[in-house]
Amino acid sequence: MITNNNLQIRDPFVLPVEAEGNYYLFGSTDKNIWGKGTGFDLYIGEDLERWEGPYPVFRPDEHFYSDTNFWAPEVYAYEGRYYMFATFRRKDNGLLGTAVLAADSLNGPFKPHSDGPVTPADWSSLDGTLFVDEAGEPWMVFCHEWQQVADGQVCAVRLASDLSGAIGEPVVLFSASEAPWTTSFVSERYPDQQNYVTDGPFLFHGEDGGLLMLWASFIDNRYALGVARSASGSVLGPWEHEPEALYRNDGGHAMVFRAFDGRLMLAIHTPNQTPHERPLFLELTSGPGGKWKIANS
């Protein structure tokens, strides 16, 4: 048994299984996620505080196209199977991309489902997340990395019905600098460009039925989390940003899920420094005008 205080994990993603009374916790679980990749592990618990595990759910074989930077696995039940969207750095061109893996069980093993990344081959892309629209059509929303475009972008692309690949070209939904709460990110590697980060998009419907997106960036070089709302209710937006960050205490890469007691929970990692990152679960509430806030804050 391991508690949140002792669990090193980034990009936590929780899938509740009510029939079991268990939460399944996935995330970036390599001890050094900035280096060689080992795989992804699963933790299982009943109370969002104590976890059994780790249980290995993905380990690459010798033919896998990546051996570095295994990031941000998100797992969805879809059409009778479980699908994992995860980011990997390609061996052939050194760029990040999000691929799709699949398994018959939440316990894995997850195996490659897409033929490499479903993001564009010449883009550095990360943090792909699944969104199924009202017509039942699947999309992937992902980030076009700031290191390649300076002002990081959040993009969307249609997926094939079996999630095996992209259909058509990606659409830019917004750039990081469009949000009032973000500030430029100072990078020693890219000192001559004004950098704005996009990270970890996640879409969900609010209590009023509106389509919302969580996504992370930086405020004064400190990790932070914001909320955007689709004015049209469509994944294609336009997206309108809350003026203030939802969370700015060096935490982000969020998702939301419904706890067994009915509360809407926010999952993030904090702080944003390896090896100190830990999972944090906070209750979300909606106030006047549909404005979201963290309960008791």
C-alpha positions in Angstrom: 0.0 0.0 0.0 1.3 3.5 -0.9 -0.1 6.9 0.0 -0.3 10.0 -2.1 2.5 11.6 -0.1 4.9 8.8 -1.2 3.6 8.3 -4.8 5.8 9.9 -7.5 3.5 10.4 -10.5 2.9 13.1 -13.1 -0.1 13.7 -15.2 -2.5 11.6 -13.0 -5.5 10.2 -14.8 -8.3 8.4 -12.8 -10.9 6.0 -14.2 -13.5 5.1 -11.6 -15.1 1.6 -11.8 -18.2 1.9 -9.7 -19.0 -1.8 -10.0 -15.8 -2.6 -8.1 -15.7 0.4 -5.9 -12.2 1.1 -7.2 -10.3 4.0 -8.7 -7.8 3.1 -11.4 -4.9 5.6 -11.4 -2.6 6.0 -14.4 0.1 8.5 -15.1 3.7 9.2 -16.0 5.4 6.8 -13.7 9.0 6.5 -14.8 11.3 7.7 -12.0 13.0 10.0 -14.5 10.4 10.8 -17.1 12.8 13.2 -18.9 15.0 10.2 -19.9 14.8 6.7 -21.1 11.3 5.2 -21.0 10.4 2.0 -19.1 6.6 2.0 -19.5 3.5 2.8 -17.6 2.2 1.5 -14.3 -1.3 1.3 -12.7 -2.4 1.9 -9.1 -5.7 0.8 -7.7 -7.4 2.2 -4.7 -10.8 2.8 -2.9 -10.4 6.2 -1.3 -8.1 8.4 -3.5 -5.5 8.3 -0.7 -4.1 4.8 -0.5 -3.1 2.7 -3.5 -2.2 -0.9 -4.3 0.5 -1.3 -6.9 2.4 -0.5 -9.0 1.1 -3.0 -11.6 2.8 -2.8 -15.0 0.3 -2.2 -17.8 2.6 -1.2 -20.7 6.1 -2.2 -21.5 7.5 -1.7 -25.1 8.9 -4.5 -27.1 12.1 -4.3 -29.1 10.2 -3.0 -32.2 8.5 -0.1 -30.5 9.2 3.2 -32.2 10.3 5.1 -29.0 12.6 4.5 -26.0 12.5 8.0 -24.4 9.9 10.3 -22.7 6.9 8.1 -22.0 4.3 10.6 -20.9 0.7 11.3 -19.9 -1.3 8.0 -20.4 -5.0 8.6 -20.5 -7.2 5.5 -20.5 -10.8 5.4 -21.9 -13.5 2.7 -22.2 -14.6 2.9 -25.8 -16.5 0.4 -28.0 -15.9 -2.6 -25.8 -12.2 -2.1 -25.2 -9.8 0.2 -23.3 -7.7 2.7 -25.2 -4.6 4.5 -23.9 -3.6 7.8 -25.4 0.1 8.5 -24.5 3.0 10.6 -25.6 6.4 9.2 -26.8 9.5 10.7 -28.3 10.2 9.1 -31.7 13.5 7.4 -32.4 13.5 8.4 -36.1 13.2 12.2 -35.9 13.4 13.0 -32.2 10.0 14.6 -32.1 7.2 14.0 -29.6 3.9 12.6 -30.6 0.7 11.0 -29.2 0.0 7.4 -30.0 -3.0 5.1 -29.2 -2.6 1.7 -27.4 -5.3 -0.8 -26.6 -6.1 -3.6 -24.2 -9.0 -5.8 -23.3 -8.6 -5.1 -19.6 -7.8 -2.1 -17.5 -5.0 -4.1 -16.1 -3.4 -4.3 -19.6 -1.2 -5.3 -21.2 -1.7 -2.3 -23.5 -0.3 -2.9 -27.0 0.2 -0.4 -29.9 -3.1 0.2 -31.7 -2.1 3.1 -34.0 0.8 2.9 -36.4 3.1 5.2 -34.4 1.8 8.7 -33.4 -1.5 9.9 -34.8 -0.2 13.5 -34.5 1.6 15.0 -37.5 4.9 13.4 -38.2 6.8 16.7 -38.5 5.2 18.3 -35.5 6.4 18.1 -31.9 3.1 17.2 -30.2 2.0 15.9 -26.9 -0.7 15.2 -24.3 -3.4 14.0 -26.7 -6.8 13.5 -25.1 -9.9 11.8 -26.4 -13.2 13.7 -26.9 -16.3 12.1 -28.4 -18.7 14.8 -29.8 -22.5 14.8 -29.7 -22.7 12.9 -33.0 -20.5 10.1 -31.6 -17.5 11.2 -33.6 -14.1 10.8 -31.9 -11.5 13.6 -31.8 -8.1 14.0 -30.3 -7.2 17.3 -28.7 -3.5 17.8 -28.2 -0.7 20.4 -27.8 1.6 21.6 -30.6 4.7 22.1 -28.5 6.0 25.5 -27.6 9.6 24.5 -28.3 8.7 24.2 -32.0 6.2 27.1 -32.4 7.2 29.4 -29.4 3.5 30.3 -28.7 2.2 26.8 -27.8 -1.0 25.7 -29.4 -4.0 23.5 -28.5 -5.2 21.7 -31.6 -7.9 19.2 -32.5 -8.0 16.4 -35.2 -10.7 14.0 -36.2 -10.0 10.3 -35.5 -11.1 7.2 -37.4 -14.0 5.5 -35.7 -11.6 2.7 -34.4 -9.2 5.4 -33.1 -6.4 3.9 -35.2 -5.4 7.2 -36.9 -6.3 10.8 -37.8 -8.8 11.9 -40.4 -7.9 15.1 -42.2 -5.6 17.9 -40.9 -5.4 19.3 -37.4 -7.2 22.6 -36.5 -5.6 25.1 -34.2 -8.1 25.9 -31.4 -6.0 28.6 -29.7 -2.5 29.7 -28.7 -1.4 30.0 -25.1 -0.9 33.7 -25.2 -4.6 34.2 -25.9 -5.5 33.4 -22.3 -5.3 36.5 -20.0 -3.7 34.5 -17.2 -0.6 33.1 -18.9 2.8 34.7 -18.9 5.8 34.0 -21.2 8.1 31.2 -20.1 11.8 31.9 -19.8 13.8 29.1 -21.3 17.6 28.9 -21.2 17.4 26.7 -24.3 15.3 29.2 -26.3 16.4 32.6 -24.9 15.6 34.6 -28.0 12.0 33.7 -28.5 8.9 34.6 -26.4 7.7 31.2 -25.1 4.2 30.4 -24.1 3.4 26.8 -23.0 0.4 24.7 -23.7 0.1 21.4 -21.7 -2.4 18.7 -20.8 -5.7 19.6 -22.3 -8.8 17.8 -21.0 -12.4 18.4 -22.1 -15.6 17.8 -20.1 -19.2 19.1 -19.9 -20.2 21.4 -17.0 -23.4 21.2 -15.0 -25.0 23.5 -17.5 -24.1 21.3 -20.4 -21.4 23.7 -21.7 -18.1 22.3 -23.1 -15.1 23.1 -21.0 -11.4 22.6 -21.3 -8.7 22.4 -18.6 -5.2 23.1 -19.8 -1.9 24.1 -18.2 0.7 26.8 -18.8 2.9 29.0 -16.6 2.6 32.2 -14.6 6.0 33.7 -13.9 7.6 30.4 -14.7 5.4 28.6 -12.2 3.1 25.8 -13.4 -0.6 26.8 -13.4 -4.0 25.6 -14.6 -6.7 27.4 -16.5 -10.2 26.8 -17.8 -11.7 27.7 -21.3 -15.3 27.4 -22.5 -16.4 26.7 -26.1 -18.8 29.5 -27.1 -20.4 27.2 -29.6 -20.5 24.0 -27.6 -18.3 22.4 -30.3 -14.8 21.1 -29.9 -13.9 23.6 -32.7 -14.9 26.5 -30.5 -14.3 29.4 -30.5 -12.7 29.0 -27.0 -13.1 31.7 -24.4 -10.7 31.8 -21.5 -11.4 32.5 -17.9 -9.4 35.6 -16.9 -7.8 34.0 -13.8 -6.1 30.7 -13.4 -8.1 28.0 -11.6 -4.9 26.7 -9.8 -1.6 28.5 -9.7 0.4 26.9 -6.9 2.9 25.0 -9.2 0.4 22.3 -10.2 -1.4 21.3 -13.4 -1.9 18.7 -16.1 -5.4 18.1 -14.9 -8.4 16.0 -15.6 -11.8 15.6 -13.8 -13.8 12.6 -12.7 -16.9 11.9 -10.6 -16.1 10.4 -7.2 -18.3 7.6 -5.9 -19.9 10.0 -3.4 -20.9 12.3 -6.3 -18.3 15.0 -6.0 -16.6 16.3 -9.1 -12.9 15.9 -8.5 -9.9 17.5 -10.1 -6.7 15.5 -10.4 -3.4 17.3 -10.9 0.3 16.7 -10.0 2.2 19.1 -7.8 4.9 20.4 -7.5 6.2 20.4 -11.1 9.7 19.2 -10.2 11.0 15.7 -10.5 11.2 13.6 -8.3 8.9 15.5 -6.0 5.7 15.5 -8.0 2.7 13.9 -6.2 -1.0 13.4 -7.1 -3.5 15.9 -5.7 -7.3 15.4 -5.7 -9.4 18.5 -5.2 -13.2 19.0 -5.3 -14.5 21.3 -8.0 -17.6 23.4 -7.6 -19.5 25.7 -10.0 -20.5 29.2 -8.9 -22.5 32.1 -10.4 -22.3 32.2 -14.1 -20.9 28.7 -14.3 -17.5 29.9 -13.0 -15.5 26.9 -11.7 -13.5 27.0 -8.5 -11.8 24.7 -6.1 -14.0 23.9 -3.1 -12.9 25.6 0.2 -10.4 27.8 -1.6 
